[in-house]
Amino acid sequence: MRAATRRVERVVGPFVVLATLACSDPAGSLSAQTGPAAASSAAETITAADLRLRVGELAHDSMRGRNTPSPELEKAARHIGRHFESLGLLPGDAGSFLQSYPLALTGPGAAGRQTLRLDGPGGGALPATVWAAIPGGGDLSGEGDVLVTTLAADEDLSGRVALVHVPQDHLRDALGGLRALLDRGADGVLFAVDAAEPYFEGLRGFFDRERLSVGVPEELPAPAALVRLEALPSALASALARGAGDEAEEYRATLRTSARIREAEGFNTIGWIEGSDPDLRDEYIVFTAHMDHVGVGRPVAGDSIYNGADDDASGTATIMELAEAFASLPTAPRRSVVFMTVSGEEKGLLGSRWYSDHPLFPLESTVANLNIDMIGRNWRDTVVAIGREESSLGESLEAVVARHPELGLTMIDDPWPEENFYLRSDHYNFARKGVPVLFFFTGTHEDYHGPDDEPDRILYEKTSRIARLIFFLGLEIADAEGRPEWDPAAYSRVVEGDGG
């Protein structure tokens, strides 16, 4: 029924929860399966008062902004797990409502251990402002003649320090090819980044501070660094312009880097209700929201706790309310429903990425992901459903909105395509694995990622209506005869990566 679970021995927080409820025999349609009266009754358990209470708990100052990882985030995860347990949901990860996953915090080592010299005409020691070490674990050093190369070349780099020209918009590809360069025997790697000074300064700041990642990074066998192209000696820059294979014999590089890695643990909280139809209960609808925020930051008017009431206590509270509504149904939906609050969204969608790579329920049997992130502010009657043009979920949503005029909600397409919100919340990690998605969102605001994103600014009555809409939609999907279907062009673009 479920995919194998990968257990993590170390944990720094509470998470992933799964739950299941035994149900009576299924019927074949929404009206016969659940009944309009039962569905309405269940939806009415979602109230503005309950949402106010739950957001107030999650976004209280005592939660200190629920940073990933932090004791307060773990406290939130365990609180949500207890709520799922109280509803009768079943845990999914070896009897636990928490799915743990490994985190690593990687930062620079001692400043005196980070040095870069380019000996040759016009060379010498480079100042820290024009280069940045790529953390590779521990103290690393390498020395050798400089050889200009590319990611695609295959020459032996033994005894050499590889120098690779990297345009600003190709940096991701270069970093992805670092291991291949080292596997070719390089004693060090220098990426000469062709970027404006402000961009490079931001890049250097990124590598010079502690960074959070999923999993403990593999240690590099030799040092690597980014260096601003304009900071290179002119003869060396000319060698780069001449292209791969240029020996640049008059230059010798000496590179020393140092990094510190601290291991930690992240969590997702998951609870689930098993479907009542023997033929469909091994298919799943997954509801998600992220329970983390950005923690404690720069004080603004004396307030340094970034509470994250809208981002995303509003979504997390909605997941808790949805779980209660589904659990109150006299007969469970035909398909199984999974309620998940993930962590690490603010650090790069870490928790949902871990789940999508280590699912507790098979992704090929996951028919839809309904993701909720920031639904508590701005318009009172309008909701953005990002991704609705990608699959038949959009048509299902339109039908549900039409059947429930009492909710007073209008759905619109993404009015901010330039912001790339599609890639910025947890549904994306389901979509890239082939799961049809909808992302419910009402936009950012002046308090986004600031200390004024407080519980008293949430529009709770509006949020309750959005939550009820998501409940009715989830019930529709869970009881439908067929699965949602991708638009072929969207599938090619999102899942197969064909662009367009």
N, C-alpha and C positions, 0 to 999 in steps of 0.2 A: 504493500500500500504506500509506504513512504520510502524515499531514497535513503541510502545509508547515511548516517550522521557522523561527521568528523568531530571528535571530541578534542577540546583544548584543555591542557592541564592547568595552565595559569589563567587566573581571572582577575580583572581589575574593574569590576562593576557588575551590575546585574542585567541580564537580558534574556533573549528570545524565549517567547512563550508560545506553546501550542496547546490546543484543547479540543476535546471531542465529546459530544453528547449522544447517547443512544436515543434512537427515535422510532416512532411507529411506522407502519407500512406506508409507502409513498402512494400518491396519486399522480395523475399525469399532467396537471397543469397548475398554474398559479392559483386559479380560483378554487380548484378542487383540492390542491395540495395544501395551501395555507388558508385560503378564504380571505376575501377583502376585509371582513370584520376583524379577523385575527391579525392581518397585516397592519390595519389601521391602529388597532390596540397596541401592537408592538411598537409602531412608530411613535405613539404618544408617550412611551417611556422616555423618549429623547426630549428633554426639556431645557429651556434656557437656565432654569435654576440649577439643574445638575451640572450643566456646562460651566456655569459661573463658579460652582464649588470646585470642580476638577481643575479648571484653569488656575483658580486661586491657589490650589495646593501645589501644582506643578511650577507655577511662576512666582511663588513666594520668595521673599528675599533669602530665607533660610536655605533655599535650593541653589543659591549662588550661581545662577545662570546655567546649570546643568552641562558643564563643559565635558567633552570627551577627551581622556577619561577623568573622572573625579568621583569622590565618595558620594556627592550629591546626585550625580547621574545614576549611580548604582542604586541609591535610595529610591529614585523615581522609578527605575526599572522594576525593583522588587515590589514597590507599591502597586504598580500596574499588574504585576503577576498575581499579587494577592487579590486584586479586583477580579481578574479572570477566574481565579480559583473559586471565589465566592459565588460566581455565576454558574459554576458547574462545568466550565470549560476544561478540557483535558490538556495537560502539558505534553509537549511533543519531543523534547530532547532528553531521552532517557529519564523521564519522570520529572523533569524540571521545566519551569516556564521560562527559563533563561537559556539562551544559546550564547555561549561565550566564544570569543575569537581573539587571536593574538594581535597585539599592537606593539609597535616599536616607536619610541621617541628618539630621533637621531639628531644630534647637534654637533657643532664643531668642538674639537678638543682645545687644548691650550693654544693661545694665539702665537706663542713663540715657536710652535711646532708646524706652523703653516708658512712655507717659504717656496718661492718660485724664482729661479735664476735662468736667464737665457744668455749664455756666454758666447760672444761673437761681436762683430762690428755693430756698435751702437747699443749693445746689450748690457746686461747687468741684472741686479735684483729688481724685480717688479714690485711696486707698492701694492698694498692690500686693496687699494681702491679700484684697481683695474683687473683683478682676477678673483676667482672664488673657487675654493676646493669643493669637489663633489664628495660628500661623506662616504667613505668606504669601509668604516669600522676600524678602530684602533689607529696605530701609527703606521703610515706607509711612506716609503721613499723609493724614488726611482731616478736613474741618471742614464743618459745616452745621447748619441747624436740625433739631431732632429730629422725626421723623415716626413715629408708631406704625403698624405694618403687620403683615401676616401672610405666611406663605409662599405662601398661595393668592391673595393680592391681585395686582392687575396694574397699579397706578398707577405713574406715572413717579416715580422717586426721585432724579432729577438734582438736585444741590445739597443733598441732605438726608443725614442720618445716620439709617438705619433702625433702629428699636427694636422688637424682636420678643419677646413673652412666650413662654417655653419651660418647660413643666412638666418635672420631672426625667426622667420616663420618655419624653419626646419629644425628647430631646437629639439622638439619632441622626438623626431626621428633619430637625431644624433644621440640623445640620451638612451634611446632604445637600442642603439647599435654599439653602446660602450662595451658590453660584454664580448661582442664579436672581435672588437679591436684588441682587447686584452687576451682573448683566446689565440690571437695571432702572435702572441709572445711579447707584446709591447711592455717595456719597462715603465711606461707612463703614457698618459693620453692628455693632449691639450686640444680643447675645442675653441677655435678662434671665432668668436661670435661677432657677426657683422650687424651691430645694433647701435641705435642712438644711445647717448650716455644715460638719459633718464631710464630707459628700458633696462639697460645693463645694470644700473644701480639697483633697480628693483629686483632684478634677477640675483644679483650678489647678496642682497638682503635676505632673499628667500633661502639661499643655501647657507647663509651665515647664522640662521636662527634654528632653533629646535623644530623639527618637523615630525608630524605623526603619520604613520603608514600602517597598513594592515600587514601582519606577518613580520617576523624578524628578518631584515634584509640580509641577503647573502653578502659576506665580506668580499671586497675586491682584492685581487692578488697584487695589484700595483696601483699607484695613485693616479687620480684624474682631476682635471680642473677646467673651468671656463676662463678664457682670457679675452678681453676686448680686442677686436681686430686692430683698432687704431692705436693700441698700446704696444704693438709689436714693433721691433726694429724694422726700418724700411726695407732692408734687404730680405728679411724673413717674410715680410708681407708680399714682396715681389715673388719669392719662391712659391708662396701660396697661389698667387695669380697664375704662375706657370703651370700649376696643377700637380696631380698625383705623380709620385715617383721622383720628384725633385729631392735630391739628397740634402740640400741646404747644409752642405758639409761644414761650413764655417761656424755653425751653431751647435751648441751642446746645451741640453736642458737638464736642470736639476730640480726635482719637484718633491716636496715633502708635505704630507697632509696628515691631519689628525681628526678623529671623530669619536664621539661618545654615544653609545646606544643604551637606552633604558627600555627594558621590556615592561609591558603593561597588558591589561586585558580589557576587552570591550564586550558589550552584551547587547543582544536583541531580546525583547520580551514577546512571546508568542503564545496565543491560546487558540484553540479551534473547536468547532462543532462538526461532528461527523454527519454527513448527509444521510437522508433516510431512504434514498432509492438505491437498491443493491447494484443497479447497472450504472449509476452515476456518482455514487459516493466516493469513488476513487478519482474524481475530478475536483478541482479546488478553485475557489475565488479568494484572492488574498487582498485584504484591506491593509494599507500601510500609512504610517505617519512617522516623522522623526521626533524623538523625545529629547534630543540634545539641543543645546544652544551654544553661545560663544563664551559663557562663563563671566569672569570679572575682568573689566577693562578700564580704560582711561576714564577718570571721573568727569562727569558732566553735571554742573550745578551741585556738586557734592555727592552724586550718586554714581557708584562704580559697578553696581550689579546689573548685568544685562539680562533681564528676566525672561525675555523671549515668550511673552504671553501669546502673541499672534504667531510667532515663528519659534516653535510650532506647538506650543501648548494647546492652541486652538485645534489643530489636527489630532494631537494625541488624545485630548479629552473627547473628541468625536469618535475616535476608535473605541474608547472605553464605553461610550454611549451606544455605539453600534453593536458591540458585543452583548450589552444588556438587552437591546431590542431583539436581536436574533435568539438569544437564550430564552426570552420570554414567549417565543412562539410555541403553541401547543404541539406542533409537528415541525421538525427541522426541515429545512429546504432539501431538495433532492440531491444537490451537490454539497460537498463539504465547504465550510467557510472558515477562513483563517484570519485572525486578527493579530497584527504585528506592529510593534513600535520599535524602530531601529535607532541605533546611535551612530555617531560619527558622520552624520549628513553634512554638518557644517565644516568638516575637515576633508571633504571629498567623497561623500556618499559611501563611507567605509563599511558601515554595518550592512547596508543593502547589497553592497558588492560582495561582502563575505557570504551573505545568505544566497545570493544568486550563483555563487561559485560552489557553495556547500549547502544545497537546499535540503530542508527537512521533509519537504513534499516535492515529488518530481515536477520539474518545470514543464516537461512535456505534457503533464496532466493538469497544469495550472492554466485555467481557461481565461483568466482576467486578473489584472491588478488595478485596483482603484486606490489611488494615492491622494492624500489630503495634506496640503502644506499651505498655511496662512490663509484661512477662510474667515477670519474674525473682524476684518476692518474694511474700510472704503465703502463701496456701494451696498445699499440695503437689499436690493432685489436682483442683482446681476452677479453671475458666477462665470468664470472662465473655465472651460473644460479643454485643457491642452491635450492634443492627440486624438480628438474625436473624429478627425477626417481620416485617420489611419486604419480604422477597422469598423466593423458593424456595431461596435459599442456606441459609436456616435448616433446611429439610428435608434438603438435601444434607449439611449438617454433622451432623445427627442420625444419618443413615444411615452416615456415615463413622465416627463415634464408636462406633456399634453394631458395625461390622465390625472394629474394632480395640480389643477389650477389653484387649489387652496394654499399651495406653498408660495405662490406669488413670485416665482423665480424665472428669470430669463437667462438662458445659456448663450454665451458668445464665444467666438474664436479668439485665439491669442492676439491681443491688440499690441503686444510688445515683441514682435519676432526678433528685433535687433538685440534683445536682452538674452536670447537663447535659453529661456527658462526650461525648455524641454530637456536640456542636458543637466539641469541644476537641481533636480530633486530625485527622490529614490525610485520612482517609476522607471527611470531610464535603465537601471540595472536589470529590471524585468524585461523591458522592451528589447534590449540588446540580445537577450536570450530567446526571443521569439514569443513572449507573452503579450497579448493585446493589453493596452493600458489606457487609462484616463487619469489625468492629473487635475484635481479640483483646487482652484486658486483664486483669490480676489485681489492679488497685486501687492506690491510693496508700498511703503509710505514713509513719511519723514522720520518715523521711529525705528525703521528697519535697522537691525544690528546695533541698536543704541539702548541706553538705560531707560528710556521712556516707553519701551514696549511693555507696558504694564497691564495687569488684569482689568483695571477700571476703564480701559480704552476699547475693550472688545464689545462688539455688537452681538450680545448673546442670543437675542431673539432671532436675528438673521442667521446666526451660526446654527441654531437648532433647526431652522427650515432647510438649510443646506444638508445637514446631517440626515434629516428625514428623507430628502431626495436621494441621497447616496444609499440609504437603507432600502428604499423601494427599488432602486436600480439593481443593487446587489441581489435582492430577492428575485427580481425578474431574470437575471442571469443564472442564478442558482437553480431555478425551476424550469428554465427553457429546455426544449427538446434538443436543440443544437448548440454548439459552441460558438462564441464570437469568431469572426473571420477577418483576417488582415486584408487590407487593400494590397494587391500584389506590388504596386510601385512603392508603397510605404515599406513593405516587408523587405524589398530589395535594398532600399536606402538605409533603413535602420538596422536590420538584422544581418544582412549580407554585406553591408558597407559599400554599396555600389555608388553612393553619392546621388546627386540629382536633387 
